[in-house]
Each structure stands twice: as C-alpha cells, then as structure tokens.
C-alpha cells in the first residue's frame, strides 16, 4: 500500500511541476499515465503531455521521446 501512496505522491509532484512548464515533469507524467503509476492508465492524458512537449519547443525532451527504449 505504501508504494501506491508513493506513486500517487509522485504523480501529484509531476503534475505541479508540469503545470509550471517543467518539460521533464511532463515527460515523467506521461509515463505515469501510460503505465498506470499513481493513477489509472490514461492514454489521452499521456498524449496531451507528449503534445505539450512537442509543441513547447523542448528539443532535448523530443530527442528523449524519439530515442527512448
């Protein structure tokens, strides 16, 4: 149960940072939504995060998306 609370806390932290425009927070938030870490799987929210990265001129994060395993 502690790991579930930890994931929820991390998700909240990523959400706050993403709202402030932190690109790596957006990337990590998208991964949480894809994998269901701290939340239900939500592909639409993940796509929204990725779209924000792509349209926000975050070159390094786009490279990470393109070359991530």
C-alpha atoms as an extended CHARMM CRD file, in Angstrom:
* protein
*
        69  EXT
         1         1  UNK       CA              0.0000000000        0.0000000000        0.0000000000  PROA      1               0.0000000000
         2         2  UNK       CA              2.8930000000        2.3600000000        0.7090000000  PROA      2               0.0000000000
         3         3  UNK       CA              4.1290000000        2.0730000000       -2.8720000000  PROA      3               0.0000000000
         4         4  UNK       CA              0.6840000000        3.0670000000       -4.1280000000  PROA      4               0.0000000000
         5         5  UNK       CA              0.7330000000        6.1640000000       -1.9180000000  PROA      5               0.0000000000
         6         6  UNK       CA              4.2730000000        6.9160000000       -3.0720000000  PROA      6               0.0000000000
         7         7  UNK       CA              3.2230000000        6.7040000000       -6.7360000000  PROA      7               0.0000000000
         8         8  UNK       CA              0.2520000000        8.9790000000       -6.0590000000  PROA      8               0.0000000000
         9         9  UNK       CA              2.5220000000       11.4960000000       -4.3350000000  PROA      9               0.0000000000
        10        10  UNK       CA              4.9870000000       11.3770000000       -7.2250000000  PROA      10              0.0000000000
        11        11  UNK       CA              2.1430000000       11.8570000000       -9.7020000000  PROA      11              0.0000000000
        12        12  UNK       CA              0.9910000000       14.9540000000       -7.8140000000  PROA      12              0.0000000000
        13        13  UNK       CA              4.5480000000       16.3200000000       -7.7770000000  PROA      13              0.0000000000
        14        14  UNK       CA              4.9460000000       15.7390000000      -11.5150000000  PROA      14              0.0000000000
        15        15  UNK       CA              1.5610000000       17.3840000000      -12.1370000000  PROA      15              0.0000000000
        16        16  UNK       CA              2.5150000000       20.5020000000      -10.1920000000  PROA      16              0.0000000000
        17        17  UNK       CA              5.8690000000       20.7730000000      -11.9430000000  PROA      17              0.0000000000
        18        18  UNK       CA              4.2540000000       20.1340000000      -15.3470000000  PROA      18              0.0000000000
        19        19  UNK       CA              1.7600000000       22.9390000000      -14.7360000000  PROA      19              0.0000000000
        20        20  UNK       CA              4.7600000000       25.2100000000      -14.1700000000  PROA      20              0.0000000000
        21        21  UNK       CA              6.1830000000       24.1710000000      -17.5490000000  PROA      21              0.0000000000
        22        22  UNK       CA              8.8910000000       21.7510000000      -16.4520000000  PROA      22              0.0000000000
        23        23  UNK       CA              9.4510000000       19.5850000000      -19.5450000000  PROA      23              0.0000000000
        24        24  UNK       CA             10.8930000000       16.5520000000      -17.7540000000  PROA      24              0.0000000000
        25        25  UNK       CA              7.9140000000       16.5800000000      -15.4080000000  PROA      25              0.0000000000
        26        26  UNK       CA              5.6510000000       16.4310000000      -18.4630000000  PROA      26              0.0000000000
        27        27  UNK       CA              7.6300000000       13.5030000000      -19.8030000000  PROA      27              0.0000000000
        28        28  UNK       CA              7.5060000000       11.6490000000      -16.4800000000  PROA      28              0.0000000000
        29        29  UNK       CA              3.8270000000       12.4610000000      -16.0370000000  PROA      29              0.0000000000
        30        30  UNK       CA              3.0930000000       10.9650000000      -19.4500000000  PROA      30              0.0000000000
        31        31  UNK       CA              4.9290000000        7.7890000000      -18.4050000000  PROA      31              0.0000000000
        32        32  UNK       CA              2.8340000000        7.5990000000      -15.2220000000  PROA      32              0.0000000000
        33        33  UNK       CA             -0.3380000000        7.8190000000      -17.2920000000  PROA      33              0.0000000000
        34        34  UNK       CA              0.8670000000        5.1940000000      -19.7670000000  PROA      34              0.0000000000
        35        35  UNK       CA              1.9270000000        2.7310000000      -17.0650000000  PROA      35              0.0000000000
        36        36  UNK       CA             -0.8020000000        3.4920000000      -14.5300000000  PROA      36              0.0000000000
        37        37  UNK       CA              1.6730000000        4.5740000000      -11.8430000000  PROA      37              0.0000000000
        38        38  UNK       CA             -0.2380000000        6.5110000000       -9.1900000000  PROA      38              0.0000000000
        39        39  UNK       CA             -3.3080000000        6.6950000000      -11.4130000000  PROA      39              0.0000000000
        40        40  UNK       CA             -5.4230000000        4.7060000000      -13.8100000000  PROA      40              0.0000000000
        41        41  UNK       CA             -3.9450000000        4.1830000000      -17.2680000000  PROA      41              0.0000000000
        42        42  UNK       CA             -4.9800000000        7.2400000000      -19.2760000000  PROA      42              0.0000000000
        43        43  UNK       CA             -3.6210000000        7.2800000000      -22.8030000000  PROA      43              0.0000000000
        44        44  UNK       CA             -5.3850000000       10.5440000000      -23.6650000000  PROA      44              0.0000000000
        45        45  UNK       CA             -3.6330000000       12.3640000000      -20.8060000000  PROA      45              0.0000000000
        46        46  UNK       CA             -0.3110000000       10.8390000000      -21.8440000000  PROA      46              0.0000000000
        47        47  UNK       CA             -0.8370000000       12.0680000000      -25.3950000000  PROA      47              0.0000000000
        48        48  UNK       CA             -1.7050000000       15.5080000000      -24.0490000000  PROA      48              0.0000000000
        49        49  UNK       CA              1.6050000000       15.5900000000      -22.1280000000  PROA      49              0.0000000000
        50        50  UNK       CA              3.5710000000       14.4530000000      -25.1840000000  PROA      50              0.0000000000
        51        51  UNK       CA              1.7750000000       17.0000000000      -27.3740000000  PROA      51              0.0000000000
        52        52  UNK       CA              2.6690000000       19.7490000000      -24.9070000000  PROA      52              0.0000000000
        53        53  UNK       CA              6.3180000000       18.7140000000      -25.0870000000  PROA      53              0.0000000000
        54        54  UNK       CA              6.2890000000       18.6060000000      -28.8850000000  PROA      54              0.0000000000
        55        55  UNK       CA              4.5700000000       21.9700000000      -29.2910000000  PROA      55              0.0000000000
        56        56  UNK       CA              6.5500000000       23.6060000000      -26.4880000000  PROA      56              0.0000000000
        57        57  UNK       CA              9.9040000000       23.6210000000      -28.2770000000  PROA      57              0.0000000000
        58        58  UNK       CA             11.5820000000       21.2520000000      -25.8030000000  PROA      58              0.0000000000
        59        59  UNK       CA             14.2840000000       19.8840000000      -28.1080000000  PROA      59              0.0000000000
        60        60  UNK       CA             16.0350000000       17.6440000000      -25.5560000000  PROA      60              0.0000000000
        61        61  UNK       CA             12.7850000000       16.0530000000      -24.4300000000  PROA      61              0.0000000000
        62        62  UNK       CA             11.7330000000       15.3940000000      -28.0170000000  PROA      62              0.0000000000
        63        63  UNK       CA             15.0310000000       13.5880000000      -28.5720000000  PROA      63              0.0000000000
        64        64  UNK       CA             14.3850000000       11.5090000000      -25.4620000000  PROA      64              0.0000000000
        65        65  UNK       CA             10.9500000000       10.5650000000      -26.8200000000  PROA      65              0.0000000000
        66        66  UNK       CA             12.4660000000        9.5910000000      -30.1450000000  PROA      66              0.0000000000
        67        67  UNK       CA             15.3340000000        7.5220000000      -28.8000000000  PROA      67              0.0000000000
        68        68  UNK       CA             13.9670000000        6.1340000000      -25.5100000000  PROA      68              0.0000000000
        69        69  UNK       CA             13.9450000000        2.3510000000      -25.1920000000  PROA      69              0.0000000000
